[in-house]
Amino acid sequence: MTVPLEIPAGSTMTIPAGAQIVAAPGIVLTVRGVLTVASAGGGAHVHARIASAAPHPDQGQAWSGIVVEGGGRLDADGLDLAGAATALTVNMGSLGARFDNGTITDAQQPFQVAAGTRLDTKHATVVNAGAASNINGELHASYLDYQTSAAVVGGFIMNDPGAVFDATDSTLHGIPSAGNDYVISVASSLIHVAYSTITDAHCAFHFDDVARFEIDHVTAGASSPDDRGGKVVYGAMLYGSGAGPNTISNSNVMSTGFDLDQQNQNGPLTIVNTYARGHVQIMSSAKWLAGDMATAPVSDAKPR
């Protein structure tokens, strides 16, 4: 693919299973109609793939990725994207995007979801993300394996009052000694993370402003009390939240510094059956009864 490609409104383009497309630097695939990708059946998935033609896409030679514009829709099952500047952009007015069973490798930014739009993904993998994904609309992810690079400044950043970050049964991890925070809310409507693990980050959760958050069956930091390899310094920086209900339940926060650090203006917080290994600083408005302080790590606080 040496020239930009656009799927016009009212048209459908299907990328067949097994297709291998090489994209020249700067090339963008714009979707104003419908783009579909379906992996071959028969047990073993056969994926389609779009990859950069440049051997070093991180040096300004990346292709620009897929952009789903107003009126457009992406329905992809088994699409791999490699070496893109922004692998998948979902813009305002789109009819939604689905990205299942695909791998995004060496993207400078994996996802960008505009306010008022939505991306759904199941069983996707992100390898070596170069920058944080911006989620100002809604991201609903299950069984997501997402790896940030050592230089990345964050995993996911929400920066709109209507933003929703929803991840279940997911593995969010960095490269050891990475200094990024992972799930960052500058402004959002809901942060929901369940049955997931977050490791190798400066902070698993960093909330400056979130209307409501629910953390359930999550391990943030090390995999066990004796494991210092998780590299999470703060389990959760809870620096601003709304009326909620805000809950942390059936979870483990095992950092090398503060497991929970709550400051500034926060709505009520209820903590239930949660294990903390280190320092905890929560406000008087938070409710964490002695009987709800787990004395050992919660064994099923991980993907199912």
Legacy VTK file of the C-alpha trace (Angstrom):
# vtk DataFile Version 3.0
C-alpha trace
ASCII
DATASET POLYDATA
POINTS 304 float
0.000 0.000 0.000
1.874 3.021 -1.303
-0.984 5.560 -1.470
-3.616 6.410 1.151
-6.715 4.236 0.983
-10.229 5.419 1.841
-13.360 3.299 2.193
-16.145 5.717 1.256
-19.490 5.986 3.006
-21.891 3.292 1.844
-19.087 0.916 0.833
-17.728 -2.194 2.528
-14.191 -3.503 2.199
-13.185 -6.946 3.464
-9.585 -7.932 4.150
-9.396 -11.709 3.718
-7.794 -14.046 6.210
-4.091 -14.480 5.547
-3.688 -11.212 3.631
-0.303 -9.560 4.129
-0.320 -5.820 3.409
2.818 -3.665 3.526
2.195 0.029 4.185
4.598 2.754 3.141
5.583 5.461 5.672
2.770 7.897 6.442
0.068 5.868 4.695
-3.343 5.918 6.378
-6.358 3.657 5.861
-9.476 5.797 6.395
-12.812 4.119 7.066
-15.963 6.115 6.265
-17.924 3.022 5.274
-17.292 -0.440 6.754
-14.018 -2.345 7.077
-14.319 -6.021 7.975
-11.678 -8.610 8.746
-12.517 -12.222 9.578
-9.924 -14.829 10.488
-10.220 -18.253 8.914
-11.976 -20.821 11.062
-11.113 -24.418 11.681
-9.589 -23.995 15.116
-6.353 -22.251 14.138
-6.916 -18.557 13.448
-5.331 -17.253 10.249
-4.785 -13.524 10.634
-4.606 -10.697 8.160
-1.710 -8.296 8.732
-0.856 -4.705 7.897
2.764 -3.796 8.641
5.151 -0.926 8.046
7.513 -1.181 5.111
10.232 0.523 7.139
12.605 -1.634 9.189
12.662 0.955 12.012
9.180 2.507 12.247
10.097 4.244 15.498
12.394 6.579 13.568
9.700 8.570 11.758
9.058 5.858 9.166
5.809 4.475 10.556
2.617 4.127 8.579
-0.254 6.136 10.046
-2.660 3.338 10.955
-6.419 2.849 10.607
-8.719 5.830 11.195
-12.450 5.185 11.638
-14.187 8.447 10.744
-17.749 9.720 11.184
-20.220 7.225 9.771
-17.548 4.537 9.528
-17.339 1.204 11.303
-14.576 -1.337 11.927
-15.444 -4.991 12.483
-12.134 -6.846 12.801
-11.532 -10.373 14.060
-7.959 -11.490 13.529
-6.218 -8.355 12.243
-2.588 -7.698 13.183
-1.133 -4.187 12.951
2.624 -3.568 13.127
4.759 -0.441 13.143
1.971 2.159 13.014
2.124 5.698 14.389
-1.373 5.315 15.874
-2.573 1.801 15.183
-6.296 2.417 15.609
-8.076 5.783 15.808
-11.832 5.989 16.387
-13.067 9.510 15.659
-16.193 11.420 16.599
-19.314 10.321 14.753
-18.071 6.830 13.987
-20.448 3.904 14.325
-18.022 2.068 16.583
-15.071 -0.249 16.272
-14.417 -3.868 17.200
-10.877 -5.260 17.357
-10.860 -8.901 18.465
-8.122 -11.558 18.425
-5.567 -9.181 16.930
-2.039 -8.101 17.830
-0.668 -4.559 17.716
3.129 -4.499 17.676
5.549 -1.555 17.985
2.877 1.122 17.637
3.889 4.569 18.740
0.308 4.765 20.110
-1.987 1.717 20.093
-5.455 3.279 20.550
-6.994 6.721 20.276
-10.714 6.895 21.030
-12.465 10.252 20.697
-15.183 11.544 23.013
-18.588 10.111 22.195
-17.177 7.034 20.457
-16.521 3.443 21.497
-13.947 0.689 20.957
-14.642 -2.912 21.966
-11.861 -5.491 22.044
-11.569 -9.130 23.124
-8.470 -11.324 23.245
-6.227 -8.631 21.763
-2.503 -8.229 22.413
-0.433 -5.052 22.418
3.348 -5.424 22.328
5.842 -2.628 23.044
3.524 0.384 23.008
5.585 3.535 22.550
3.092 6.000 24.067
-0.095 5.926 26.094
-3.465 5.182 24.515
-5.829 8.163 24.806
-9.363 7.102 25.755
-11.727 10.073 25.736
-14.690 7.972 24.648
-15.242 4.406 25.826
-12.898 1.417 25.803
-14.417 -1.929 26.751
-11.737 -4.626 26.831
-11.682 -8.241 27.948
-8.732 -10.630 27.911
-6.442 -7.811 26.803
-2.690 -8.390 27.104
-1.120 -4.924 26.940
2.611 -4.195 27.232
4.118 -0.728 27.440
7.721 0.051 26.557
10.365 1.339 28.964
10.105 4.876 27.575
6.314 5.155 27.622
4.673 7.850 29.778
1.542 5.876 30.609
-0.646 2.952 29.716
-4.101 4.509 29.259
-4.991 8.168 29.768
-8.595 9.335 30.165
-9.068 13.073 29.740
-12.786 13.709 29.200
-15.642 13.809 31.745
-17.529 11.217 29.691
-14.637 8.786 29.276
-15.078 5.140 30.288
-12.252 2.638 30.824
-13.566 -0.876 31.328
-11.126 -3.816 31.450
-11.805 -7.349 32.653
-9.683 -10.497 32.677
-6.742 -8.482 31.404
-2.975 -8.412 31.890
-1.518 -4.907 31.912
2.247 -4.838 32.217
5.327 -2.888 31.296
9.000 -3.572 30.974
10.838 -3.945 34.318
11.936 -0.580 35.725
9.543 1.344 33.464
8.621 4.626 35.133
5.113 5.101 33.820
1.737 5.120 35.540
-0.727 2.711 33.978
-4.428 3.592 34.293
-4.523 7.384 34.482
-7.703 9.422 34.842
-7.371 13.173 34.419
-11.138 13.235 33.895
-13.553 10.352 33.341
-17.026 9.048 34.067
-16.091 5.494 35.073
-12.987 3.403 35.655
-13.869 -0.287 35.996
-11.129 -2.921 36.245
-11.908 -6.482 37.300
-10.089 -9.822 37.371
-6.887 -8.272 36.078
-3.241 -7.696 36.970
-1.140 -4.529 36.612
2.633 -4.812 36.986
5.859 -3.003 36.056
4.706 0.590 36.379
5.380 3.477 38.735
1.705 3.448 39.730
-1.035 1.010 38.773
-3.858 3.564 39.149
-3.472 7.358 39.109
-6.753 9.230 39.490
-6.795 13.029 39.476
-10.516 13.161 38.702
-12.958 10.300 38.143
-16.686 10.383 38.804
-16.803 6.704 39.819
-14.368 3.800 40.036
-14.725 0.079 40.674
-11.659 -2.118 41.232
-12.517 -5.768 41.835
-10.348 -8.903 41.871
-7.284 -6.955 40.758
-3.646 -7.463 41.712
-1.672 -4.254 41.396
2.076 -4.593 41.856
3.851 -7.769 42.826
2.472 -11.242 42.287
3.065 -12.233 45.921
4.122 -10.576 49.198
7.684 -11.842 48.723
7.969 -10.731 45.111
9.710 -7.389 44.672
9.781 -7.735 40.901
6.460 -6.023 40.248
8.157 -2.606 40.250
4.966 -0.749 41.225
5.878 2.062 43.635
2.270 3.144 44.280
-0.623 0.708 44.052
-3.142 3.524 43.647
-2.794 7.302 43.732
-6.343 8.344 44.575
-6.065 12.104 44.213
-9.581 13.003 43.105
-12.947 11.232 42.777
-16.649 11.958 42.695
-19.648 10.683 44.604
-19.177 7.176 43.245
-19.941 4.620 44.499
-16.173 4.077 44.583
-15.083 0.579 45.578
-11.998 -1.593 45.899
-12.903 -5.221 46.555
-11.292 -8.655 46.594
-7.976 -7.195 45.466
-4.262 -7.062 46.261
-2.158 -3.912 46.290
1.471 -4.848 46.807
3.794 -1.984 45.966
7.275 -0.989 47.051
6.011 2.329 48.466
2.396 3.276 49.184
-0.149 0.603 48.431
-2.959 3.175 48.661
-2.414 6.934 48.794
-5.602 9.012 48.991
-5.424 12.808 49.037
-7.311 15.976 47.974
-11.051 15.936 47.173
-12.533 12.446 47.083
-15.982 10.971 47.361
-16.746 8.045 49.683
-14.628 4.935 49.188
-15.499 1.429 50.388
-12.768 -1.234 50.582
-13.751 -4.877 51.060
-11.671 -8.055 51.377
-8.491 -6.418 50.116
-4.868 -7.207 50.952
-2.237 -4.490 51.312
1.407 -5.295 51.883
2.871 -1.884 52.677
1.879 1.674 53.558
-1.727 2.799 53.332
-2.939 6.388 53.583
-6.688 6.826 53.189
-9.046 9.613 54.192
-11.589 9.562 57.001
-14.376 9.359 54.416
-13.060 5.950 53.299
-14.565 2.845 54.864
-12.241 -0.108 55.416
-13.330 -2.144 58.395
-10.867 -4.386 60.191
-12.822 -7.440 59.124
-12.450 -6.404 55.495
-8.652 -6.271 55.630
-7.495 -9.524 54.074
-4.639 -11.118 56.006
-3.282 -12.921 52.938
-3.348 -12.185 49.211
-6.662 -12.816 47.489
-5.914 -15.829 45.309
-8.372 -15.132 42.494
-7.432 -11.465 41.979
-6.238 -12.157 38.437
-7.620 -13.034 35.002
-9.958 -16.014 35.022
LINES 1 305
304 0 1 2 3 4 5 6 7 8 9 10 11 12 13 14 15 16 17 18 19 20 21 22 23 24 25 26 27 28 29 30 31 32 33 34 35 36 37 38 39 40 41 42 43 44 45 46 47 48 49 50 51 52 53 54 55 56 57 58 59 60 61 62 63 64 65 66 67 68 69 70 71 72 73 74 75 76 77 78 79 80 81 82 83 84 85 86 87 88 89 90 91 92 93 94 95 96 97 98 99 100 101 102 103 104 105 106 107 108 109 110 111 112 113 114 115 116 117 118 119 120 121 122 123 124 125 126 127 128 129 130 131 132 133 134 135 136 137 138 139 140 141 142 143 144 145 146 147 148 149 150 151 152 153 154 155 156 157 158 159 160 161 162 163 164 165 166 167 168 169 170 171 172 173 174 175 176 177 178 179 180 181 182 183 184 185 186 187 188 189 190 191 192 193 194 195 196 197 198 199 200 201 202 203 204 205 206 207 208 209 210 211 212 213 214 215 216 217 218 219 220 221 222 223 224 225 226 227 228 229 230 231 232 233 234 235 236 237 238 239 240 241 242 243 244 245 246 247 248 249 250 251 252 253 254 255 256 257 258 259 260 261 262 263 264 265 266 267 268 269 270 271 272 273 274 275 276 277 278 279 280 281 282 283 284 285 286 287 288 289 290 291 292 293 294 295 296 297 298 299 300 301 302 303
